Each structure stands twice: as C-alpha cells, then as structure tokens.
Amino acid sequence: MTHQVHAFEPPERFVAGTVGPPGERTFFLQARGGGRVVSVALEKVQVSLLAEKLEELLSEANRRFGIKLPEPPAATTDNEPLDTPVDEEFRVGTLGLAFDVDTATVVIEAIAAGEAEAEIELAGAEAELAAEPDAVGEDAIDEEEPDPDLDRLRVRLTPEAAREFIDRARRVVAAGRPPCPLCGQPLDPAGHLCPRNNGYHR
C-alpha cells in the first residue's frame, strides 16, 4: 500500500490542540493549507517533548548559525480551537526535527506508528524525538530514516511560527487537570485517591 506524505511547506496554520474534557483529552497536531486540513493524534508527553525540543533547536540554530531568536508571541497568538471536523489521519509513533540553514526554517515530521511502535505507545513509553545538535542543518529528519512505508505529516515553519507553536503547545499541555498539592498527580473532579494521604479521597 502506498504511503502518504502530507506536506505543508509552509502551512497556513499549524497547532497542537485537544478534543474532549480534562482527564479524557485526545491530543492532536493539526496542519491547514491549500484547502486541506490534516489532523494526527499523539500523546500529551509527545506534545510537551516537541515544544521542549523545538525550543532547544531554535537556541542551537542561534548559537551555530546566528539565526535571530524570535520574540515571545503577543497576546493575540492563535487561541482558536482545532478546525472541525477533527478526523484522525493516523497516530504518531515518531517525531523528527531538523533546521534547514538554507531557508532558515524548522522542519517537523510526524510519522505514523508501525505495529511494533503502536504496542510500545500503549505501554506508555515516551516519544522518540530526533533533535540532537548534529541534526541541525542536515537534510534528513532522523539519522536512522524511519520506515518509508509509513504515512507522515511534514511541516516547514519560520522561527517565528515555531515560537508561536511552542507557546500554544505549552498552554494546551498545562490546561489539563490541576496537580494535587501533596502527590503531584492530576486531580479528578470525581475525587482523588491520594497516595500521600493513605489513599483517602481529597
């Protein structure tokens, strides 16, 4: 079966967002452009890690190539919900990052999970994200090219657009259930069994 590469270089909009109430949220990356909208599902930890590694990539590009770091986005940053309907194209197994020096843009690839990766995901393993310093300026997204038969979403962002993505992604991750002040685990509106409180509801 032929794999699909959903390329947006650049997208009109590229954001992280969620569907569902706190505690039951499904996380998505969504790209829009050229009359198309593509949504791919991923884990909360993958969104958080992507924002963190994007920040590191921008800093590394500034250090090595003098790329100007964008200012923090203004309060008018995109706060709109995901475009609907949100149809899951695939579930992300691997995320890849690279910085294209020639165009001074960040390239992000979200690659579908294979059968083995899907099992690992269900076991709660953290996402793999290639954003080592050696990847800066390389054509390849990953040193070890993932299975070419897997579907993927590829976006190319300016540093300014990457900064806006980072800001929104962090707000989306932080908008879940507040942590318990004793154990740090998410509080459940129906009641929280706190291990620091000998299992009693708080």
C-alpha positions in Angstrom: 0.0 0.0 0.0 1.4 3.4 -1.0 2.2 5.7 2.0 1.1 9.3 2.1 3.2 12.3 2.8 1.1 15.3 3.9 3.4 18.2 3.2 2.7 21.8 4.3 5.7 23.9 3.4 4.6 26.3 4.9 1.2 25.7 6.4 -1.4 28.4 6.8 -1.8 27.1 10.4 0.0 24.5 12.4 -1.1 24.0 16.0 -1.4 21.5 18.9 -4.9 21.1 20.3 -7.2 18.7 22.1 -10.6 17.1 21.9 -12.6 16.1 25.0 -12.8 17.2 28.6 -9.8 17.4 31.0 -8.8 13.9 32.0 -10.2 12.5 28.8 -8.5 14.7 26.3 -7.1 13.4 23.0 -4.1 15.4 21.7 -3.7 16.4 18.0 -1.3 18.1 15.7 -3.2 19.9 13.0 -2.0 21.5 9.8 -4.0 23.6 7.4 -3.2 24.9 4.0 -4.2 24.8 0.3 -7.8 23.9 1.2 -6.6 20.8 3.2 -6.7 20.1 6.9 -4.7 17.1 8.3 -5.0 16.0 12.0 -2.8 13.4 13.6 -3.2 12.0 17.1 -0.4 11.8 19.7 0.2 11.6 23.4 0.4 14.5 25.8 4.0 13.7 26.5 4.8 13.9 22.8 3.3 17.4 22.6 5.3 18.5 25.6 8.6 17.0 24.3 8.1 18.5 20.9 7.8 22.0 22.4 10.8 21.4 24.5 13.0 20.1 21.6 11.8 22.9 19.3 13.0 25.4 21.9 16.4 23.7 22.0 16.6 23.6 18.2 16.0 27.3 17.9 18.6 28.0 20.5 21.1 25.7 18.8 20.4 27.4 15.4 21.0 30.8 17.0 24.3 29.6 18.5 25.7 27.8 15.5 24.3 29.9 12.6 23.4 33.3 14.1 19.7 32.8 13.4 17.8 35.5 15.3 15.6 34.1 18.0 12.0 35.4 17.7 10.4 37.5 20.5 7.8 35.8 22.6 4.4 35.9 20.8 2.0 38.6 21.6 -1.3 38.1 23.5 -3.0 37.8 20.1 -1.5 34.4 19.4 -3.8 31.8 18.0 -6.1 30.6 20.7 -8.8 29.2 18.5 -10.0 25.5 18.7 -8.9 22.9 16.2 -10.6 23.1 12.8 -13.6 20.7 12.6 -14.3 18.0 11.9 -11.2 16.6 13.5 -10.6 13.4 11.6 -7.6 11.4 12.8 -5.3 10.7 9.8 -3.0 8.4 11.9 -1.5 8.1 15.3 2.1 9.4 15.6 4.8 7.0 16.5 7.9 9.1 15.9 8.6 12.8 15.7 11.5 14.3 13.8 13.1 17.7 13.8 15.7 19.5 11.7 16.8 23.0 10.9 17.2 23.9 7.2 20.0 26.5 7.2 19.5 27.5 3.5 15.9 28.6 4.1 16.3 29.3 7.9 13.2 27.2 8.6 12.4 24.4 11.0 11.2 21.1 9.5 8.9 18.9 11.7 7.9 15.4 10.7 5.2 13.4 12.5 5.5 9.8 11.4 2.8 7.2 11.8 3.3 4.4 14.4 4.1 1.0 12.9 2.7 -2.1 14.5 5.6 -2.5 17.0 5.6 1.2 17.8 1.8 1.1 18.5 2.4 -1.6 21.1 5.1 0.5 22.7 2.9 3.5 22.8 0.2 1.6 24.6 2.8 0.6 27.2 3.3 4.2 27.9 6.8 4.7 26.5 7.9 8.3 25.8 8.1 9.6 22.3 11.2 9.4 20.3 12.2 12.9 19.1 15.3 13.4 17.0 16.6 16.9 17.7 20.2 16.4 18.5 22.7 19.2 17.6 24.0 17.1 14.8 20.6 17.1 13.1 20.8 20.9 12.7 21.3 21.7 9.1 21.0 18.2 7.9 18.7 17.2 5.1 17.5 14.1 6.9 14.9 14.4 9.7 16.4 11.5 11.5 19.8 9.9 11.5 18.1 6.5 11.0 15.4 7.0 8.4 12.1 5.6 9.7 10.2 3.1 7.6 9.5 4.8 4.3 6.2 2.9 4.0 4.7 4.8 7.0 2.4 7.8 6.5 3.8 11.2 7.7 2.9 14.8 8.2 5.6 17.3 7.3 5.5 21.0 8.0 8.1 23.7 7.5 7.9 26.7 9.9 9.7 30.0 10.2 11.4 30.6 13.6 8.5 33.0 14.4 5.9 30.3 13.6 7.8 27.7 15.6 7.8 30.1 18.6 4.1 30.5 18.3 3.6 26.7 18.1 5.8 26.3 21.2 3.8 28.8 23.2 0.4 27.3 22.3 1.6 23.7 22.8 2.7 24.6 26.3 -0.6 26.2 27.1 -2.5 23.2 25.8 -0.5 20.8 27.9 -0.9 23.0 31.0 -4.7 23.3 30.5 -5.4 19.8 31.8 -6.4 18.8 35.4 -4.5 20.7 38.1 -2.0 18.7 40.1 -2.6 17.5 43.7 -0.5 19.7 46.1 0.5 16.6 48.0 1.4 13.9 45.4 1.5 15.9 42.2 -0.8 13.6 40.3 -3.8 15.1 38.3 -6.8 15.9 40.4 -10.0 14.1 39.4 -13.3 16.1 39.7 -15.0 12.9 40.9 -12.4 12.6 43.7 -8.7 11.9 44.0 -7.2 8.9 45.8 -4.0 10.5 47.1 -1.2 8.0 47.9 0.3 10.7 50.3 -3.0 10.7 52.1 -3.1 6.9 52.6 -5.5 6.6 49.7 -8.2 8.8 51.1 -10.2 11.0 48.9 -9.3 14.7 48.9 
